[in-house]
Amino acid sequence: MKNFKRTFSAILILVVALVLIACKKPTEGTDGEIIDFSDRYSQKSVIRVWIDDENGEYMQEIIEEFQRLNPGIIVEHQHKGSVDAREHLKTFGPSGHGADVFQFPHDHLAQAILEDLVLPLPNETANKIKETSHELGIDIATLSYNEDAGTFDPNDPNATERLYAVPMSLEAVGLYYNTDLVEGDPATSYEQIIEEAKVWNAALSEQEDKEGSTNAEAGHFYLGTSSHWADSYFIQHIYSAFGWNPFGPNLDDATAVGFEDENLQDALTWMRDELKPITTGTGTANSIGAGENFENGLIPYIIAGPWNIEGYRAKGVNFKVAKLPTINDQVTAPYAGAMMAAVYKYSKNQADAIKFVEFLSTETAMEIQFRHKFKLPALKSELLENIPGVLQDQAMVAMSEELENAKPMPTIPQVTYYWGPGETMVNNVWNGTMTVLEAVKEAEQSYRVQSGMGSGE
């Protein structure tokens, strides 16, 4: 009996082994085709990504191409507005319902690091990304951080410089002009624009419902901005021409935002005396809806960004993009911004999430992004020729050239406390409620209080 049990057990083990082998190896079906069961029984990794893509067509192609190269990784996409991702990850990440990879604009990076949301990318990954990514994008995505102290002082011997995210696209404002209203070459200096604006603004409006009104009286000023004239992001190019950048020459000195600098005072005086009369007349800094005017073909020039291109084209505006005009023969340097993707620090699938962000930096992924999203790929300039259509698009070429003068936007956490005081400062000067000196002093004090440095008095 014992021999029978041993024999039966041995046979049973052999049968089970043969069944398992049969499941793992390709077998021939009844009609002769080869059936491979190995994928069915192999374990898949699943990563969730939050990318701003409402209709999903862009991410569908990205995922298909990524999974073709990485068949063992399943990617689940959830549309998430890039400006919302960080806040949502703070809520859903700890419960396991967040994202392994999330997208956000450049100015969210430092705050996301402070909130312990971002995984520093391994050196091997960073080196791969640096091989193809534009230097400005790398600069914006790289920070020196002391994790123990929670500080970003690049001079801190205990701070470590790391690449925290993958730059996906680059952007900067430029001078957009309506080719039906601007004859010949566009203006190259603010002085030229100011003189031409005086003529345009005083001319009678050609709009039927504005009969008898000048262009200025109709609100159709020669030059506008798709934001408003107190938006520090948009007007940084003006500040730069007067030699002023917030947070010092390296844009990283949180203790010296520099509102009281004489160069900034000169810029504000110029804006009040030269720019205001030809852009809003006696109106406030945000009194003219220039974005709508440009879309409707009513004004020749607007300071705008690549995010406006789709809307202008949808409206049928014939436009091109020129370099930002000089001031007093000084080049005007805008901020360079970037859209980024990072790995959630507590992702349970870090290795595969890292593979995904690495893929986002490739020429293949950049080409897909350009086709679907019409964004300037964050690639080195010499690699743009490998993306069909980019160098044939005048707006993309102009923006790429503008980035040659651009400065990476400050990413230190204290930049959060710059925008509000900066906007109030310009409004006070523009509207004549304060002198330039009063406005900059108030802005400096407001920044110091909001950033926790005290009033400075």
FIRO-865432 format. One line per field, with one value per residue (C-alpha): x, y, z. Coordinates in nm, 3 decimals, decimal comma. Last residue first. Layout:
! FIRO-865432
X	X/... $
Y	Y/... $
Z	Z/... $
***
This chain:
! FIRO-865432
X	1,205/1,270/0,903/0,968/1,137/0,837/0,788/0,465/0,624/0,934/0,733/0,497/0,791/0,961/0,636/0,568/0,914/0,875/0,543/0,657/0,963/0,759/0,507/0,175/-0,190/-0,087/-0,272/0,039/0,255/0,012/-0,075/0,292/0,355/0,038/0,153/0,498/0,357/0,140/0,395/0,692/0,560/0,539/0,893/0,993/0,984/1,291/1,202/1,313/1,225/1,509/1,639/1,554/1,794/1,833/1,473/1,357/1,515/1,312/1,004/1,063/1,120/0,799/0,597/0,739/0,653/0,876/1,139/0,884/0,712/0,882/1,083/1,439/1,524/1,459/1,766/2,015/1,817/1,839/1,498/1,218/0,970/0,786/0,419/0,159/-0,031/-0,105/0,168/0,422/0,360/0,401/0,731/0,849/0,769/0,978/1,257/1,293/1,230/0,891/1,060/1,278/0,961/0,816/1,129/1,132/0,773/0,885/1,160/0,943/0,658/0,530/0,539/0,637/0,843/0,596/0,796/0,816/0,685/0,752/0,610/0,876/0,918/1,180/1,141/1,177/1,501/1,469/1,787/1,902/1,903/1,711/1,439/1,453/1,148/1,057/1,153/0,881/0,587/0,359/-0,010/-0,300/-0,589/-0,832/-1,003/-0,885/-0,536/-0,544/-0,683/-0,419/-0,140/-0,235/-0,051/0,258/0,275/0,154/0,271/0,028/0,056/-0,158/-0,502/-0,858/-0,813/-1,076/-0,820/-0,607/-0,895/-0,989/-0,639/-0,619/-0,895/-0,802/-0,854/-0,589/-0,316/-0,575/-0,701/-0,574/-0,433/-0,426/-0,140/0,003/-0,017/0,093/0,420/0,609/0,551/0,428/0,634/0,943/0,908/0,862/1,180/1,383/1,260/1,363/1,714/1,726/1,680/1,408/1,226/1,544/1,423/1,722/1,674/1,553/1,871/1,811/1,767/2,140/2,177/1,968/1,628/1,426/1,597/1,679/1,913/1,682/1,628/1,558/1,264/1,097/1,142/0,999/0,674/0,482/0,581/0,531/0,169/0,094/0,047/-0,226/-0,253/-0,278/-0,081/-0,151/-0,006/-0,180/-0,474/-0,819/-1,024/-1,268/-1,142/-0,788/-0,885/-1,049/-1,424/-1,652/-1,793/-1,723/-1,998/-1,869/-1,510/-1,259/-1,159/-1,039/-0,664/-0,528/-0,432/-0,260/-0,046/0,065/0,118/0,371/0,586/0,558/0,624/0,942/1,069/0,974/1,222/1,223/0,891/0,762/0,886/0,659/0,310/0,154/-0,226/-0,281/0,034/-0,115/0,174/0,287/0,580/0,703/0,637/0,840/0,779/0,952/0,803/0,854/1,122/1,183/1,189/1,401/1,755/1,977/2,217/2,276/2,276/2,499/2,768/2,499/2,600/2,312/2,066/1,747/1,634/1,435/1,696/1,730/1,657/1,921/1,835/2,026/1,776/1,760/1,435/1,475/1,837/1,752/1,481/1,719/1,982/1,742/1,701/1,871/2,182/2,065/1,783/2,020/2,251/1,959/1,847/2,192/2,211/1,884/1,593/1,506/1,158/0,905/0,616/0,788/0,590/0,916/0,986/0,641/0,699/1,027/0,869/0,543/0,692/0,789/0,436/0,309/0,281/0,252/0,401/0,318/-0,018/-0,251/-0,488/-0,238/-0,381/-0,070/-0,090/-0,455/-0,445/-0,095/-0,132/-0,438/-0,250/0,038/-0,182/-0,405/-0,188/-0,123/-0,493/-0,541/-0,649/-0,597/-0,374/-0,314/0,013/0,073/0,438/0,564/0,548/0,809/0,900/0,551/0,419/0,585/0,451/0,095/0,116/0,229/-0,037/-0,315/-0,165/-0,207/-0,558/-0,681/-0,947/-0,852/-0,477/-0,307/-0,106/-0,157/0,009/-0,078/0,169/0,088/0,349/0,246/0,295/0,341/0,058/-0,115/0,212/0,343/0,033/0,168/-0,067/0,085/-0,171/-0,246/-0,623/-0,663/-0,401/-0,027/0,137/0,371/0,539/0,436/0,104/0,250/0,527/0,268/0,070/0,381/0,475/0,127/0,142/0,486/0,373/0,069/0,281/0,519/0,230/0,072/0,401/0,450/0,092/0,126/0,452/0,282/0,000 $
Y	9,771/9,454/9,362/9,007/8,730/8,496/8,495/8,694/8,958/8,998/9,018/9,282/9,493/9,481/9,562/9,860/9,998/9,946/10,132/10,427/10,481/10,460/10,710/10,571/10,577/10,669/10,379/10,240/10,290/10,128/9,858/9,778/9,735/9,533/9,286/9,248/9,210/8,923/8,752/8,747/8,537/8,218/8,288/8,200/7,828/7,859/7,792/8,116/8,122/8,016/8,319/8,378/8,511/8,187/8,105/8,368/8,167/7,859/8,077/8,212/7,860/7,737/8,030/7,991/7,623/7,441/7,382/7,196/7,005/6,669/6,636/6,538/6,899/6,982/6,784/7,068/7,295/7,052/6,914/7,049/7,008/7,329/7,256/7,182/6,941/6,646/6,657/6,815/6,562/6,268/6,411/6,467/6,105/5,972/6,223/6,087/6,283/6,122/5,781/5,863/5,965/5,619/5,427/5,617/5,505/5,149/5,167/5,356/5,107/5,149/5,526/5,707/5,986/6,041/6,046/6,375/6,533/6,891/7,179/7,442/7,816/8,050/8,400/8,683/8,861/9,207/9,304/9,661/9,914/10,163/9,898/9,601/9,435/9,073/8,851/8,805/8,566/8,543/8,597/8,545/8,507/8,232/8,216/7,856/7,973/8,236/7,988/7,723/7,978/8,121/7,856/7,950/8,282/8,638/8,999/9,145/9,347/9,460/9,510/9,427/9,080/8,920/8,706/9,018/9,211/8,910/8,895/9,272/9,291/9,641/9,751/9,525/9,782/10,053/10,293/10,641/10,522/10,144/10,042/10,364/10,582/10,300/10,215/10,545/10,726/10,449/10,170/10,387/10,483/10,116/10,020/10,298/10,187/9,832/9,952/10,147/9,827/9,857/9,543/9,336/8,985/8,968/8,708/8,438/8,455/8,204/8,403/8,378/8,755/8,833/8,717/8,926/9,030/9,389/9,525/9,777/9,545/9,265/9,451/9,475/9,102/9,036/9,198/8,879/8,690/8,998/9,036/9,405/9,479/9,222/8,871/8,835/9,156/9,464/9,687/9,919/9,998/9,886/10,015/10,195/10,529/10,417/10,313/10,651/10,675/10,820/10,484/10,220/9,978/9,975/9,897/10,103/10,304/10,656/10,704/10,840/10,495/10,402/10,716/10,707/10,334/10,377/10,599/10,363/10,054/10,204/10,296/9,948/9,809/9,551/9,628/9,370/9,350/9,449/9,577/9,499/9,477/9,165/9,007/9,025/9,030/8,817/8,950/8,666/8,495/8,192/7,819/7,485/7,137/6,804/6,890/6,572/6,614/6,622/6,655/6,675/6,916/6,809/7,059/6,993/7,237/7,509/7,747/7,632/7,733/7,533/7,460/7,184/7,152/6,773/6,758/7,014/7,086/7,210/7,218/7,094/7,104/7,467/7,417/7,099/7,281/7,564/7,316/7,153/6,779/6,511/6,389/6,548/6,294/5,999/6,155/6,218/5,856/5,726/5,978/5,854/6,101/6,277/6,150/6,429/6,454/6,545/6,870/7,063/6,893/6,985/7,345/7,355/7,216/7,408/7,701/7,475/7,363/7,018/6,660/6,348/5,998/5,725/5,890/5,901/5,641/5,478/5,645/5,863/5,991/6,097/6,425/6,555/6,418/6,636/6,951/6,867/6,767/7,074/7,309/7,030/6,956/6,585/6,335/5,982/5,745/5,382/5,238/4,862/4,760/4,421/4,513/4,790/4,907/4,845/4,967/5,305/5,338/5,251/5,474/5,780/5,717/5,699/5,991/6,224/6,104/6,136/6,402/6,588/6,557/6,713/6,413/6,211/5,872/5,542/5,255/4,885/4,607/4,281/3,929/3,654/3,401/3,541/3,654/3,295/3,138/3,145/2,979/2,861/2,823/2,474/2,486/2,285/2,496/2,422/2,502/2,781/2,703/2,826/2,646/2,319/2,338/2,384/2,085/1,868/1,961/1,874/1,535/1,457/1,548/1,321/1,031/1,063/1,077/0,766/0,570/0,672/0,578/0,239/0,162/0,237/0,000 $
Z	0,951/0,759/0,779/0,896/0,700/0,692/0,316/0,341/0,567/0,351/0,029/0,170/0,290/-0,048/-0,230/-0,001/-0,064/-0,438/-0,448/-0,238/-0,460/-0,778/-0,646/-0,536/-0,649/-1,003/-1,164/-1,330/-1,021/-0,779/-1,030/-1,084/-0,710/-0,658/-0,925/-0,773/-0,421/-0,545/-0,770/-0,533/-0,244/-0,450/-0,571/-0,215/-0,300/-0,527/-0,890/-1,051/-1,425/-1,647/-1,836/-2,199/-2,462/-2,660/-2,569/-2,815/-3,098/-3,003/-2,985/-3,334/-3,472/-3,314/-3,449/-3,801/-3,825/-4,073/-3,804/-3,594/-3,873/-3,838/-3,514/-3,607/-3,694/-3,329/-3,229/-3,284/-3,052/-2,761/-2,683/-2,466/-2,751/-2,841/-2,786/-3,053/-2,830/-3,057/-3,319/-3,085/-2,810/-3,047/-3,173/-2,816/-2,725/-3,012/-2,950/-2,599/-2,278/-2,214/-2,232/-1,932/-1,749/-1,821/-1,723/-1,393/-1,330/-1,397/-1,134/-0,886/-0,882/-0,527/-0,578/-0,260/-0,418/-0,702/-1,025/-1,214/-1,534/-1,634/-1,836/-1,877/-1,852/-1,988/-1,853/-2,099/-2,199/-2,357/-2,543/-2,475/-2,761/-2,543/-2,513/-2,752/-2,905/-2,827/-3,117/-3,376/-3,403/-3,706/-3,758/-3,995/-3,752/-3,847/-3,508/-3,458/-3,542/-3,270/-3,018/-3,092/-3,071/-2,731/-2,524/-2,722/-2,537/-2,587/-2,615/-2,869/-3,187/-3,482/-3,326/-3,439/-3,589/-3,367/-3,186/-3,132/-2,973/-2,757/-2,615/-2,582/-2,324/-2,205/-1,844/-1,690/-1,615/-1,546/-1,809/-1,897/-2,227/-2,207/-2,440/-2,591/-2,279/-2,043/-2,217/-2,210/-1,878/-1,649/-1,802/-1,816/-1,447/-1,358/-1,543/-1,377/-1,035/-1,120/-1,202/-0,874/-0,672/-0,407/-0,518/-0,486/-0,400/-0,170/0,102/-0,135/-0,343/-0,624/-0,945/-1,025/-1,071/-0,763/-0,646/-0,891/-1,215/-1,307/-1,573/-1,738/-2,035/-1,788/-1,633/-1,974/-2,040/-1,694/-1,812/-1,886/-1,571/-1,354/-1,464/-1,404/-1,775/-1,825/-1,975/-2,354/-2,376/-2,584/-2,852/-3,099/-2,871/-2,984/-2,690/-2,922/-2,790/-2,874/-3,227/-3,272/-3,262/-3,531/-3,627/-3,362/-3,464/-3,820/-3,719/-3,917/-3,612/-3,676/-3,631/-3,301/-3,166/-3,491/-3,513/-3,148/-3,178/-3,458/-3,235/-2,936/-3,149/-3,290/-2,942/-2,823/-3,073/-3,352/-3,514/-3,760/-4,120/-4,405/-4,348/-4,011/-4,022/-4,234/-4,086/-3,736/-3,491/-3,198/-2,994/-2,773/-2,440/-2,344/-2,346/-2,320/-2,335/-2,157/-1,899/-1,697/-1,321/-1,008/-1,138/-0,834/-0,665/-0,305/-0,019/0,281/0,169/0,144/-0,135/-0,359/-0,082/-0,142/0,214/0,385/0,660/0,641/0,268/0,175/-0,186/-0,488/-0,774/-1,132/-1,333/-1,442/-1,543/-1,735/-1,927/-2,009/-2,129/-2,374/-2,323/-2,533/-2,352/-2,026/-2,004/-2,018/-1,757/-1,523/-1,557/-1,459/-1,177/-1,030/-1,040/-0,717/-0,621/-0,583/-0,338/-0,010/0,029/0,011/-0,323/-0,453/-0,345/-0,533/-0,850/-0,873/-1,070/-1,359/-1,445/-1,337/-1,460/-1,248/-1,253/-0,999/-0,946/-0,648/-0,509/-0,273/0,035/0,083/-0,276/-0,278/-0,086/-0,154/-0,507/-0,560/-0,463/-0,696/-0,989/-0,997/-1,207/-1,457/-1,500/-1,451/-1,712/-1,582/-1,773/-1,676/-1,801/-1,802/-1,789/-1,906/-2,274/-2,235/-2,587/-2,725/-2,390/-2,444/-2,799/-2,698/-2,391/-2,589/-2,854/-2,596/-2,410/-2,706/-2,785/-2,425/-2,484/-2,166/-2,180/-1,876/-1,757/-1,439/-1,476/-1,306/-1,315/-1,338/-1,342/-1,507/-1,370/-1,628/-1,669/-1,974/-2,126/-2,126/-2,284/-2,642/-2,895/-3,225/-3,503/-3,643/-3,651/-3,331/-3,150/-3,128/-2,798/-2,686/-2,355/-2,011/-1,990/-2,118/-1,860/-1,587/-1,712/-1,733/-1,377/-1,253/-1,429/-1,282/-0,931/-0,968/-1,098/-0,802/-0,560/-0,715/-0,691/-0,328/-0,245/-0,423/-0,242/0,090/0,000 $
***
